[in-house]
Amino acid sequence: MSAAVIATFAAAAVLGAWLRVGLAATLNRPSFPVGTLVTNVVGSFLAAVASVRLDGSFATIATVGALGAFTTFSTFANELADDLGTRRLGRAGAYGALTVVGAVGAACLGLAVAR
């Protein structure tokens, strides 16, 4: 990879992470991690579209760089584990199901739209 591609990848990752932090800070509530859920669903849709519409370095920059930094499986897993550990089982079930079904559904929709 060229230095320009690496620099663009890094900038895209910074932008994705910055957007994720802003969205989580704006939407997350003590009652439910809405920001993390929205981030992962929207990111899954966009990654699916990008994977169909972009080629080569552009696809890597968009999907791995920007959207990989935007979406956050680790935060989802940590929030879900915390809910389970504190026996908020209803919230954990709803959050887990909404995230998995929402993200996979959004990816399927993104693929259909992009094709």
C-alpha positions in Angstrom: 0.0 0.0 0.0 1.2 3.5 -0.7 1.7 6.1 1.9 -1.3 8.1 0.6 -3.6 5.0 1.0 -2.3 4.4 4.5 -2.8 8.1 5.5 -6.3 8.1 4.0 -7.1 4.9 5.8 -5.9 6.4 9.1 -7.9 9.6 8.5 -11.1 7.5 7.7 -10.6 5.5 10.9 -10.2 8.7 13.0 -13.4 10.1 11.4 -15.3 6.9 12.0 -14.3 6.7 15.6 -15.0 10.4 16.2 -18.5 10.0 14.7 -19.2 6.9 16.9 -18.1 8.7 20.1 -20.3 11.6 19.2 -23.3 9.5 18.4 -23.0 7.4 21.6 -22.5 10.5 23.7 -25.6 12.1 22.1 -28.0 9.0 22.1 -26.9 6.6 24.8 -29.1 6.8 27.9 -28.7 5.1 31.3 -31.8 3.1 30.5 -30.6 1.8 27.1 -27.5 2.1 24.9 -29.4 3.6 21.9 -26.3 5.2 20.4 -24.3 2.0 20.3 -27.3 0.2 18.8 -27.8 2.9 16.1 -24.1 3.0 15.3 -23.9 -0.8 14.7 -27.1 -0.9 12.6 -26.3 2.1 10.5 -22.6 1.0 10.1 -23.7 -2.5 9.0 -25.9 -1.0 6.3 -23.2 1.3 5.1 -20.6 -1.4 5.1 -22.8 -3.7 3.0 -23.4 -0.9 0.5 -19.7 0.0 0.4 -18.7 -3.6 -0.1 -20.7 -3.8 -3.3 -20.2 -0.3 -4.7 -16.5 0.2 -4.0 -13.4 -1.5 -5.2 -9.8 -2.1 -4.0 -8.3 0.5 -1.7 -11.5 2.5 -1.6 -13.5 -0.5 -0.2 -10.8 -1.2 2.4 -10.7 2.5 3.5 -14.5 2.7 3.7 -15.3 -0.7 5.3 -12.3 -1.5 7.5 -11.1 2.1 8.1 -14.1 4.3 8.5 -16.9 1.9 9.2 -14.7 -0.5 11.2 -13.9 2.3 13.6 -17.5 3.6 13.5 -19.1 0.3 14.5 -18.2 -1.3 17.8 -18.7 -4.9 18.6 -16.5 -4.6 21.7 -18.6 -1.9 23.2 -21.8 -3.9 22.4 -20.3 -7.0 24.1 -19.2 -5.0 27.1 -22.6 -3.3 27.6 -24.4 -6.6 27.1 -22.1 -8.4 29.6 -22.7 -5.6 32.1 -26.4 -6.0 31.7 -26.1 -9.7 32.3 -23.8 -9.2 35.2 -26.2 -6.8 36.9 -29.1 -9.1 36.2 -30.9 -6.7 33.8 -31.9 -9.7 31.8 -34.8 -8.1 29.9 -32.7 -5.2 28.8 -29.9 -7.6 27.9 -32.2 -9.8 25.8 -33.7 -6.8 24.0 -30.3 -5.2 23.4 -28.7 -8.4 22.1 -31.6 -9.2 19.9 -32.1 -5.7 18.5 -28.4 -5.4 17.8 -27.9 -8.7 16.0 -31.2 -8.7 14.1 -30.9 -5.0 13.3 -27.3 -5.2 12.2 -27.8 -8.3 10.0 -31.1 -7.0 8.7 -29.5 -3.7 7.8 -26.6 -5.4 6.1 -29.0 -7.5 4.0 -30.9 -4.3 3.1 -27.7 -2.6 2.2 -26.7 -5.4 -0.1 -30.1 -5.4 -1.8 -30.1 -1.6 -2.2 -26.5 -1.6 -3.6 -27.1 -4.3 -6.1 
